[in-house]
């Protein structure tokens, strides 16, 4: 459910975020061509928005993104304009420059898992990039790789694509820049996380062009448990599913006999049990506190 926010008009709701545009009042018009991005507590898995949400999740996503934007500011500009937002959404919202977004997901992988692992098992490669034989779930790659994906509509899956497809969509120079920036961001973030006892296995970034400056700019969320796989370094063990700081509790329950849900059916998932919600909330908070070294009250 969206909120009525003074000075802002709701325009869009995604799986997790709600977007608002200025309604023309002096307090918002002064920001220029911007959008208010509000992270909700909604949680999604397997392309379904689930019920109930995870209390405090929107605050964690927003505050962690803001922290990462600061760590990356010397590598790439970002879309944040201000955190001066209506009181109803304080902590979970940011005023952002409206970007002309590139229609690709920019994914960097330093470890093999998820859709990358599935593709590797079939072809020995990921998005056309050949990898050494004998890798298993959780294997560290010889070096990070750029494995882009097409953006999917709500309810559909993103599709991994070769670099040449990105070239065809945005041009050779822009594609090369997106790859360079994605790997630079991953390299910086992976090192920071590792210092804090956390493995950054992979991450998904989104970039757009700032219509004012023309600069390629980092947008959306960045390096959160929703857009990245974070693993406790002391529990990392290749060859099995890794402990994680994301919504793995949710995925595990949905695919267990306890949920009674058939993922292949057209029926929506059941409501999440209280203990799954609580454990997932704890993991989001743990990720924030380990990475930033600060506590967060939500």
N, C-alpha and C positions, 0 to 999 in steps of 0.2 A: 504494500500500500504506500502510495506517495504522500508527501506532506505538502500543505500549502505553505510556501516560504515567501515572506514579504520581499518584494523586489524581483522575484524570479518566477518564471512560468515553466511548468513541466512540459518536456517535449518527447522524452523517450525513456523506456525502461528496458534494460537488458537482463541477462541472467542474474547479475549481481548489482550493477550500477544504475542509478537514475540520473538523467541529465536535465538541466534547467537552463534557460536562456534569460538574459536580463529583460525585464518588462518595460524598460525605458525610464525608470525612476532615476533621479540624479545619483543615488548611492551605487547603482549598478552600471549605469551608462558610462560613468567615469572610467571604468575598467577597459572599455573598448570592446573589440570583438572577442568575447569570451563565452565560456560555458561553465556552469557550476556542476561539478562531478561529485555525486553523493554515493558513497559505498554503503550498501545495505548489509544486513545480516543474512541475506539469502545465501543458500549454499546449493551448488549444482553438482551433479555427478551423472555420467553416462548420458549427457545432453538433456537432463531433466532438472528442473528447479524443484527442490525438495522442501518438505514441511516437517518440523518447524525449522527456522533458521538457527544460526549459531550465535548466541548472545555476544555482543562486542566484536564480532568479526569485522564489521565495517570500519570500526575504529582502528583495529590492528592493521588492516590492509592499507588504510590511508596513511597512518603514522609511519608504517614501515616504508611505504613508497616515498614519503617525504624525506625520510632519513637516507634512503639510497640515492635519491636525486642529489642530495648534498654531497655524498661520497663520489658521485660521478660527474659533478659539475664541470670539472676541467677537461673531461673527455667529450662531452656532448651536451648541448643546451637541452633544457626540458620545458614542458608546457606550463609549469606552475606560475601563476601570477600572484596569488594571495591566498592566505588561509583565513582571511577576514570573511566569515560566512555567517549565515543566520544561526541564532542560538540553538534552534531545534536540531541542527545537524553539525554542531560544533564537534570537532575531533574526527568526524567521518567524511568531511567534504573539503574540496579545494576549488578555488577559482582558477580556471585554466585557459590558456590561449587556444582559440579554435584553430586547429591544424587541418591541412589538406592531407588526409591520411593515405599512406601507400596501401594498396590492397593485398598485402602479404604479411604473414606472421614471420618474424625474424627469430629463428630458434638457434640457440647454441647448445651443443652437447659436449660435455667433457667425460661423461660416463654413458654406458650403453644400458638402456632400459626402455620400458614403455613401447611406443610405436616404432621407435628406432630399433629396438631389439627384435620386434616382430619382423620388420623388413630385413634386418641382417640375417635372421634365420632362414629366410627364403632366398636371398640373393648374395649374401656376403658383403652387402654394402648398405649405405643409408643415403637416400636421395642421390644415388649414383656415385657416391664417394666410397671406394673400396676400403675395407677394413681388414685387419689381420684375422687369420683363422683362429678358432678356438676361444673366442670371447664368449662370456656368459653374462647372465643378468647381473648388473652392477659392476662390470669390468670398467676400469679406467681406460680411456682411449689414449693412444700415443700422443695426440694433441687434440685440442678442441676442434670441432667441426661446425660449419654453418649448414643447417638443414632446414631451409625455409618451408613454409606451408601456405596454401591458399586459405583465405579467410572464409569460414562457412557461415551460412545463415543460421539464425537461432533454431536449435533443434537438429542441426546437421553437424557432421564431423569435418574438422579441418583435414586437408589432404596434403601430405608431404609431397614436395615437388623438387625436381632438380634445379640447380642454379640457373640453367639455361632458360627455364620457364620464367624466372624472375627477370632475367635480362629482356625477355620478350614483352614483359608487362611494363617495366619501368625504364628500360634502356640500360646499356652496358655500364655507363659511368655511375649511375645511381645505384644499380645492383651491386657494383663493386664497393661503393661507399657504405651501403647497408650491411654488407658482409663484414667489412672492416670495423665498423662501429659496433656491430653485434658481438664480434669476437673480442674487441677491446673491452666492452662492458663486462662480458663474461669473465675475462681474465682478471680484471680488477676485483669484481665481486667474488670470484672463486677464492682469490688470495685473502680477501678480508674475512670471508666466512671460515676458511680453513684456520686462520689465526684464532678463531673463536670456537674451534672444535666442531665445525659444521661443514659438511661436504655439499657444495652446490653441484648437483648432477647435471642439470640442464635448466634452461630458462627460455621463456618466450617474451620477446619485446615487440613493441609497435612504434613505428616512426611515422612522422608526417612532415610536410613542409610548412614552415611559418610563412604565411602570406605577406607579412610585413618585411621580414628580413630575407626570405628566401632560403633560410638555413634548414637543413635536415635536423629535426628536433625529436627528442624522445617524449612519447606521450603515454596515455593510459596509466595503468599501474606498472610498477617495476619491481621485480625481484621479491615478490610476495609468495606465500605458500600456495596461492591460487595460480600463479603464473610460472612457478619454478618448483623443482624437486630439491628439497633440503633433507639431508640425512645426518644423523649423529655420527661423527667421525669414528668414535670409539666402538660403534656397533656395526660398522661397515664390513661386510663379508660377501665378496663376489660369489655368485652361484646360487643366490636365493633372493627372494624379495626383501628389500631393505626396510628397516624402520624409517619412518618419515615424519616430517613436521606438517604435513598437509592433511587433506581430508581422507586419508587412507582408511581411517576407522569407518567412515561413511561407506566407501566403496566395498570394504570387506564385509560389512554387515549386509549391504544390499545384495551381494552375490553369495551370501551364506544361506543355508536352509532356514535359518531363523527368520529371515525376512519374508519368506514365502513368495518372493517376486521372481518372475521369469523375465530376464532382461530381453529376451528375444520377442516377447509379446508386445502388444500395443497398449497394455494396461499401464497406468502411471505407478511409480514406486509408492510403497506404503510410507506412513509417517515414521520419522526416525525415533527410536527409543530414547528415553531421557539419558541413559548412561552413555550412549553413542554421542549425543549432543555435548554432554559435559566433557568427555574425553577429547573430542575434537576441539572444543574451545580451549582446553588446557594446552593442546599442541600448538595452536596458533599463538597463544600468549608466550609459550616457551620459545618458539621461534623468534619472536620479537625481542624477548629479553636476552637470549643468547647472542643474537646478532648485534644488537645495539648496546648491550651492557646496561640498559636502563629498564626500570620497571614500568608497567603500564596499567593504569586503573581503568577498567571498563565495566 
